[in-house]
C-alpha cells in the first residue's frame, strides 16, 4: 500500500484504473445534488425531455444500509455520480464531511475533494489538528490524534486515489471506514483484514513512523525530546 503511494507521488505509478492525473478540488460546488424529480441530463449536459433523475437511475436511489442515495451532477465532467444524502445542497455543506475521493465509473480523471473544513485546525472532536507536521512535541502516552497535521487528511485521500475507493473501504457494514486513534487500533484488533485496507491505519502508522525516525538518542540510550519543528 505505502509503496504504491510513494510511487504515485514520485510520478512512477498512475492513479487507480490508470486514471489521468487526478483533479484536486478545494470545494464541492462543482458537484450538485439532484432531486429524484429533477429533469435528467445527457452526456453533453442537455436536459432530456420526459426523463427524470429517478427514471434514469431506476432502483439506484433508494435507501442503502440506512442511507438515502442521491444523484449528483457535475458540469466539469458532464456526468452523474451517486452518493449518500448530505446535510446541504453540496457535499462540503455537511459539517461532518472533510474530504472525498470519487473514482466512480464516469468520473475520469479521478476527483479528490478537500472541503474547507479540512484546512481548519478544529476537527469537531476532542482533538485539534496541528498547523504542520511536527509542530507539537510527542510525549509518552499522548494520542496520535493530538499530533495529526492538517495534511494527514490529504495523505488519507491519496491512498483512495492510488488503490481505489472500493479496495480501501468496507463494502458492507457501517462505518465503511474507521478514523483516528484509538478507533483504528480497535479496528485492527477486531478485524485485522479490514484494517489492512483502512486508509487511516496507514496514515497514522506513517505519522508515528515519521516521529520515530526523527527521534534521537543520547549517550545513555535515552530518547531526547523533539524540538517544536520535529528536530532535537
KEKE-3310 file (N, C-alpha, C; in steps of 0.2 Angstrom, whole numbers, plus 5000, padded with zeros to 4 digits):
npx = (5004:5009:5020:5015:5009:5020:5026:5016:5017:5029:5028:5029:5019:5003:4986:4972:4965:4972:4969:4969:4979:4974:4961:4961:4950:4945:4933:4916:4907:4906:4899:4884:4869:4855:4837:4826:4815:4820:4824:4832:4849:4859:4874:4880:4876:4864:4847:4835:4821:4806:4811:4816:4827:4825:4820:4830:4840:4834:4829:4841:4842:4837:4836:4851:4858:4853:4855:4850:4851:4857:4858:4871:4876:4889:4895:4908:4912:4902:4893:4885:4886:4884:4879:4878:4865:4867:4869:4866:4865:4877:4891:4901:4894:4889:4894:4900:4908:4924:4933:4934:4936:4932:4930:4922:4913:4910:4918:4932:4946:4950:4942:4947:4941:4944:4937:4933:4933:4943:4955:4955:4960:4952:4944:4931:4931:4938:4951:4963:4969:4986:4995:5006:5016:5025:5024:5020:5027:5030:5025:5026:5012:5004:4991:4990:4981:4982:4993:4991:4994:4986:4988:4987:4975:4974:4984:4978:4967:4974:4978:4966:4965:4975:4974:4960:4943:4934:4942:4948:4939:4926:4915:4902:4893:4894:4903:4910:4923:4936:4941:4955:4964:4959:4952:4956:4965:4958:4950:4960:4962:4949:4946:4957:4960:4951:4957:4969:4966:4961:4962:4966:4973:4985:4989:4990:5000:5011:5012:5016:5028:5036:5038:5045:5057:5062:5067:5080:5094:5102:5119:5117:5107:5094:5079:5080:5071:5060:5062:5051:5050:5051:5064:5078)
npy = (4994:5007:5008:5009:5021:5029:5028:5033:5047:5050:5050:5038:5029:5027:5034:5025:5013:5017:5030:5047:5061:5065:5076:5090:5097:5111:5113:5108:5113:5111:5100:5095:5091:5082:5081:5067:5070:5079:5085:5075:5075:5073:5066:5077:5087:5092:5094:5080:5077:5073:5064:5059:5061:5051:5041:5039:5033:5020:5011:5014:5024:5022:5018:5013:5003:5010:5023:5037:5037:5048:5057:5065:5079:5085:5098:5100:5087:5083:5073:5061:5056:5044:5045:5046:5055:5072:5085:5097:5107:5105:5093:5097:5106:5099:5098:5087:5082:5081:5077:5069:5056:5053:5040:5034:5026:5035:5046:5053:5061:5054:5062:5072:5079:5091:5098:5114:5113:5104:5111:5118:5120:5114:5099:5094:5085:5080:5083:5094:5098:5100:5114:5111:5097:5090:5101:5100:5093:5076:5065:5052:5042:5051:5053:5050:5057:5070:5074:5075:5082:5095:5091:5077:5072:5074:5065:5053:5053:5052:5038:5032:5037:5030:5016:5014:5017:5007:4996:5001:5003:4997:4986:4982:4985:4997:5008:5013:5016:5017:5030:5039:5038:5031:5022:5016:5007:4999:4993:4986:4976:4970:4967:4962:4960:4969:4981:4981:4987:4999:5016:5026:5018:5016:5030:5035:5026:5030:5043:5040:5033:5043:5052:5043:5041:5053:5054:5056:5048:5050:5049:5040:5031:5035:5043:5059:5074:5080:5095:5109:5109:5097:5092:5088)
npz = (5000:5005:4997:4985:4986:4988:4975:4967:4971:4967:4954:4946:4946:4940:4945:4952:4941:4930:4928:4921:4927:4943:4948:4959:4970:4980:4985:4984:4975:4962:4961:4962:4971:4965:4964:4965:4956:4947:4931:4920:4913:4898:4891:4887:4894:4891:4895:4896:4888:4896:4905:4921:4935:4943:4935:4926:4935:4939:4953:4959:4968:4981:4998:5005:5016:5027:5022:5012:4995:4982:4966:4959:4950:4939:4930:4926:4922:4915:4919:4930:4947:4960:4977:4995:5004:5009:5021:5015:5000:4993:4994:5003:5011:5022:5038:5044:5034:5027:5017:5001:4989:4973:4962:4953:4940:4929:4932:4927:4924:4941:4955:4968:4983:4994:5007:5014:5028:5030:5031:5042:5059:5069:5072:5076:5086:5101:5099:5091:5075:5070:5064:5055:5051:5064:5073:5086:5101:5103:5116:5129:5130:5124:5113:5096:5089:5094:5088:5074:5058:5048:5035:5035:5031:5017:5014:5018:5008:4996:4997:4994:4981:4974:4976:4974:4979:4982:4986:4997:5007:5017:5010:5015:5029:5043:5051:5034:5035:5047:5058:5065:5081:5097:5088:5076:5081:5088:5078:5071:5080:5081:5067:5058:5044:5038:5043:5036:5024:5027:5026:5036:5046:5039:5037:5050:5055:5047:5051:5065:5062:5056:5067:5075:5067:5068:5080:5092:5101:5116:5124:5134:5130:5131:5124:5117:5119:5106:5097:5093:5080:5076:5076:5087)
capx = (5000:5013:5025:5011:5008:5026:5027:5012:5019:5035:5026:5030:5013:4996:4981:4968:4962:4975:4966:4974:4981:4968:4959:4960:4946:4945:4926:4912:4902:4906:4896:4877:4864:4849:4832:4823:4810:4823:4824:4839:4853:4863:4882:4883:4873:4857:4841:4832:4813:4802:4816:4818:4833:4823:4819:4837:4843:4829:4831:4848:4841:4833:4840:4855:4861:4850:4857:4846:4855:4855:4862:4875:4878:4895:4896:4915:4913:4895:4891:4882:4889:4879:4881:4874:4862:4871:4865:4866:4865:4883:4894:4905:4890:4888:4900:4904:4912:4931:4936:4931:4938:4927:4933:4916:4914:4910:4922:4938:4951:4948:4941:4948:4938:4946:4932:4936:4934:4949:4960:4954:4963:4947:4942:4925:4932:4941:4957:4964:4974:4992:4996:5010:5019:5030:5024:5019:5031:5027:5026:5024:5005:5000:4987:4992:4976:4984:4999:4990:4994:4980:4990:4986:4968:4976:4988:4972:4963:4979:4978:4960:4966:4980:4971:4953:4939:4931:4948:4951:4933:4922:4909:4896:4894:4894:4905:4914:4930:4937:4945:4958:4966:4962:4947:4959:4969:4952:4948:4965:4961:4943:4945:4964:4959:4948:4961:4974:4964:4958:4967:4968:4978:4991:4990:4993:5006:5016:5014:5020:5035:5040:5041:5051:5063:5065:5069:5087:5096:5108:5124:5114:5102:5088:5077:5080:5064:5060:5060:5045:5050:5052:5071:5081)
capy = (5000:5013:5008:5011:5028:5033:5028:5038:5053:5051:5050:5032:5024:5030:5033:5019:5012:5021:5037:5053:5065:5067:5083:5091:5102:5113:5114:5104:5117:5108:5093:5097:5086:5082:5078:5062:5073:5084:5083:5072:5077:5068:5066:5084:5092:5094:5091:5075:5078:5067:5059:5062:5058:5045:5037:5037:5028:5016:5007:5015:5030:5020:5018:5008:5002:5016:5030:5038:5039:5054:5058:5072:5081:5089:5102:5098:5080:5082:5066:5060:5051:5043:5045:5047:5061:5076:5090:5103:5106:5102:5089:5101:5109:5095:5099:5081:5080:5084:5076:5063:5054:5050:5036:5030:5024:5041:5052:5052:5059:5054:5068:5072:5085:5093:5103:5119:5111:5100:5116:5120:5116:5111:5093:5093:5081:5082:5085:5099:5097:5104:5118:5107:5091:5091:5107:5098:5088:5069:5063:5046:5042:5056:5050:5052:5062:5076:5076:5075:5089:5095:5087:5070:5071:5073:5058:5048:5053:5049:5031:5030:5038:5025:5010:5014:5018:5000:4992:5004:5004:4991:4986:4981:4987:5004:5013:5010:5017:5019:5036:5041:5034:5024:5018:5012:5002:4994:4990:4981:4970:4967:4965:4963:4960:4975:4986:4981:4991:5005:5022:5029:5014:5018:5037:5036:5022:5034:5048:5038:5032:5049:5054:5039:5042:5060:5054:5055:5045:5052:5044:5035:5027:5038:5047:5066:5077:5083:5102:5110:5108:5089:5091:5089)
capz = (5000:5006:4992:4979:4987:4986:4968:4964:4972:4963:4947:4943:4946:4939:4949:4951:4935:4925:4928:4920:4933:4946:4949:4966:4972:4987:4986:4981:4972:4955:4961:4964:4972:4961:4967:4960:4951:4943:4924:4919:4908:4894:4892:4885:4899:4889:4898:4892:4888:4899:4909:4927:4938:4946:4929:4924:4939:4942:4958:4962:4973:4987:5004:5006:5023:5031:5019:5006:4989:4978:4960:4959:4943:4938:4924:4924:4919:4911:4921:4937:4951:4965:4984:5001:5006:5013:5025:5011:4993:4991:4999:5009:5016:5028:5043:5045:5028:5027:5011:4997:4983:4968:4956:4951:4933:4924:4934:4925:4929:4947:4958:4975:4986:5001:5009:5018:5035:5031:5032:5049:5065:5073:5069:5078:5091:5107:5097:5086:5070:5071:5058:5051:5053:5069:5077:5093:5103:5105:5123:5130:5132:5120:5107:5089:5086:5096:5084:5067:5055:5043:5028:5035:5028:5010:5013:5018:5002:4991:4997:4990:4974:4972:4977:4973:4984:4984:4988:5003:5011:5018:5005:5019:5036:5045:5046:5029:5037:5054:5058:5071:5087:5096:5085:5071:5084:5090:5072:5069:5084:5079:5060:5055:5037:5036:5045:5032:5019:5030:5025:5042:5049:5036:5038:5057:5055:5043:5056:5070:5060:5055:5073:5077:5063:5070:5087:5093:5107:5119:5126:5139:5126:5132:5119:5118:5117:5100:5097:5091:5072:5074:5077:5094)
cpx = (5004:5018:5021:5010:5014:5027:5023:5014:5025:5034:5028:5025:5007:4991:4977:4965:4965:4972:4971:4975:4975:4967:4958:4956:4946:4938:4922:4906:4901:4901:4889:4872:4858:4843:4829:4819:4813:4823:4832:4843:4857:4870:4885:4880:4866:4852:4837:4824:4810:4806:4818:4824:4831:4822:4826:4841:4838:4832:4838:4847:4837:4838:4844:4859:4859:4852:4853:4852:4853:4860:4865:4877:4884:4895:4904:4916:4907:4893:4888:4887:4884:4882:4876:4871:4867:4866:4865:4866:4871:4887:4898:4901:4889:4895:4904:4908:4919:4934:4933:4935:4933:4930:4928:4917:4914:4915:4929:4941:4947:4947:4943:4946:4941:4941:4936:4937:4941:4955:4960:4958:4958:4944:4935:4925:4935:4948:4958:4969:4980:4993:5001:5013:5025:5030:5022:5024:5028:5029:5023:5017:5001:4997:4990:4987:4978:4990:4997:4990:4988:4982:4988:4979:4970:4979:4983:4969:4968:4979:4972:4961:4971:4977:4964:4949:4936:4936:4950:4945:4930:4916:4902:4898:4894:4898:4909:4921:4930:4942:4948:4960:4962:4957:4951:4963:4963:4950:4953:4964:4955:4943:4952:4964:4956:4953:4967:4972:4961:4964:4970:4973:4985:4993:4993:4999:5012:5017:5018:5028:5039:5042:5046:5057:5066:5068:5077:5089:5102:5113:5122:5109:5095:5086:5077:5073:5065:5058:5054:5044:5051:5060:5073:5084)
cpy = (5006:5013:5011:5019:5032:5033:5033:5045:5055:5051:5044:5027:5029:5030:5027:5019:5016:5028:5042:5056:5067:5074:5084:5097:5104:5115:5109:5107:5115:5102:5094:5091:5087:5079:5073:5065:5078:5081:5080:5075:5072:5069:5073:5089:5094:5091:5086:5076:5071:5062:5062:5058:5051:5039:5034:5032:5024:5011:5008:5021:5028:5021:5012:5008:5009:5023:5031:5040:5044:5054:5065:5073:5086:5092:5101:5092:5079:5075:5067:5055:5050:5043:5046:5054:5065:5082:5097:5102:5103:5098:5092:5105:5106:5095:5093:5079:5084:5083:5070:5062:5050:5047:5032:5030:5030:5047:5050:5059:5058:5061:5068:5079:5086:5099:5108:5117:5107:5105:5119:5116:5112:5105:5091:5087:5084:5085:5090:5096:5102:5108:5114:5101:5093:5097:5106:5093:5082:5068:5056:5047:5047:5053:5054:5057:5069:5079:5076:5081:5089:5091:5080:5068:5070:5067:5053:5047:5050:5041:5029:5031:5033:5018:5009:5014:5011:4996:4995:5006:4997:4991:4985:4983:4994:5004:5010:5011:5018:5025:5037:5036:5036:5019:5013:5006:4996:4990:4985:4975:4966:4964:4966:4964:4967:4981:4987:4985:4998:5011:5025:5025:5015:5025:5038:5032:5026:5040:5046:5036:5038:5052:5050:5040:5049:5060:5053:5052:5048:5047:5038:5030:5030:5043:5054:5069:5081:5091:5103:5109:5101:5088:5092:5095)
cpz = (5000:5000:4985:4980:4985:4979:4964:4965:4969:4956:4943:4943:4945:4945:4948:4944:4929:4923:4926:4927:4936:4947:4957:4967:4979:4989:4983:4977:4965:4955:4965:4965:4968:4965:4962:4955:4946:4936:4923:4913:4905:4895:4890:4889:4897:4892:4893:4893:4891:4902:4915:4930:4940:4941:4927:4928:4943:4947:4962:4967:4979:4993:5005:5012:5027:5028:5013:5001:4984:4972:4961:4952:4943:4931:4922:4920:4915:4913:4928:4940:4957:4972:4989:5001:5010:5016:5022:5004:4990:4996:5005:5013:5022:5032:5045:5040:5028:5020:5007:4991:4979:4962:4953:4943:4928:4926:4933:4922:4936:4951:4965:4978:4993:5003:5013:5025:5036:5032:5039:5054:5069:5069:5071:5083:5097:5105:5091:5081:5072:5064:5053:5054:5058:5073:5084:5095:5105:5112:5124:5133:5128:5114:5101:5087:5088:5092:5076:5064:5050:5036:5029:5032:5020:5009:5013:5011:4996:4991:4993:4982:4971:4971:4975:4979:4987:4987:4995:5008:5012:5014:5009:5026:5037:5051:5040:5030:5044:5054:5065:5076:5093:5092:5080:5075:5086:5084:5070:5074:5082:5072:5057:5048:5035:5037:5040:5025:5021:5030:5031:5046:5046:5037:5045:5058:5052:5048:5061:5068:5058:5061:5076:5073:5065:5077:5087:5100:5110:5121:5131:5136:5128:5126:5121:5116:5110:5101:5093:5083:5071:5075:5084:5095)
residu = (UNK:UNK:UNK:UNK:UNK:UNK:UNK:UNK:UNK:UNK:UNK:UNK:UNK:UNK:UNK:UNK:UNK:UNK:UNK:UNK:UNK:UNK:UNK:UNK:UNK:UNK:UNK:UNK:UNK:UNK:UNK:UNK:UNK:UNK:UNK:UNK:UNK:UNK:UNK:UNK:UNK:UNK:UNK:UNK:UNK:UNK:UNK:UNK:UNK:UNK:UNK:UNK:UNK:UNK:UNK:UNK:UNK:UNK:UNK:UNK:UNK:UNK:UNK:UNK:UNK:UNK:UNK:UNK:UNK:UNK:UNK:UNK:UNK:UNK:UNK:UNK:UNK:UNK:UNK:UNK:UNK:UNK:UNK:UNK:UNK:UNK:UNK:UNK:UNK:UNK:UNK:UNK:UNK:UNK:UNK:UNK:UNK:UNK:UNK:UNK:UNK:UNK:UNK:UNK:UNK:UNK:UNK:UNK:UNK:UNK:UNK:UNK:UNK:UNK:UNK:UNK:UNK:UNK:UNK:UNK:UNK:UNK:UNK:UNK:UNK:UNK:UNK:UNK:UNK:UNK:UNK:UNK:UNK:UNK:UNK:UNK:UNK:UNK:UNK:UNK:UNK:UNK:UNK:UNK:UNK:UNK:UNK:UNK:UNK:UNK:UNK:UNK:UNK:UNK:UNK:UNK:UNK:UNK:UNK:UNK:UNK:UNK:UNK:UNK:UNK:UNK:UNK:UNK:UNK:UNK:UNK:UNK:UNK:UNK:UNK:UNK:UNK:UNK:UNK:UNK:UNK:UNK:UNK:UNK:UNK:UNK:UNK:UNK:UNK:UNK:UNK:UNK:UNK:UNK:UNK:UNK:UNK:UNK:UNK:UNK:UNK:UNK:UNK:UNK:UNK:UNK:UNK:UNK:UNK:UNK:UNK:UNK:UNK:UNK:UNK:UNK:UNK:UNK:UNK:UNK:UNK:UNK:UNK:UNK:UNK:UNK:UNK:UNK:UNK:UNK:UNK:UNK)
# end
